[in-house]
Amino acid sequence: QVQLVESGGGLVQPGGSLRLSCAASGRIFSSSAMGWFRQAPGKQRELVASIASGGRTNYADSVKGRFTISRDNAKNTVYLQMNSLKPEDTAVYYCHLAPWSGPPFWGQGTQVTVSS
């Protein structure tokens, strides 16, 4: 069983920065693809960024050039550095682990609010 624990959310002014972290338990982290999703009130959950086990990254168009996803396999942790935050980035952000085989796992979510 894998547990994902997110941290780093909070309230930030427009133009500010936050870094989210997601620590994973278990032994499958290094061989798994990791991702960050977000869900705003009244909207569907959407992919923000993903990083493959080999390090290849993918970003939603809305965050390209502002967000950076990275991983530290020695610490079983994935990060999302968010810069130049906008009010429309306000959402609950969820960590996602997609193993080589079997069902994916989700974190409990962390709230990010961008407001002046």
Secondary structure, DSSP 8 states (H G I E B T S, - for coil): ---EEEE--EEE-TT--EEEEEEE-SS-GGGSEEEEEEE-TTS--EEEEEE-TT--EEE-TTTTTTEEEEEETTTTEEEEEE-S--GGG-EEEEEEEE-SSS--EE---EEEEE--
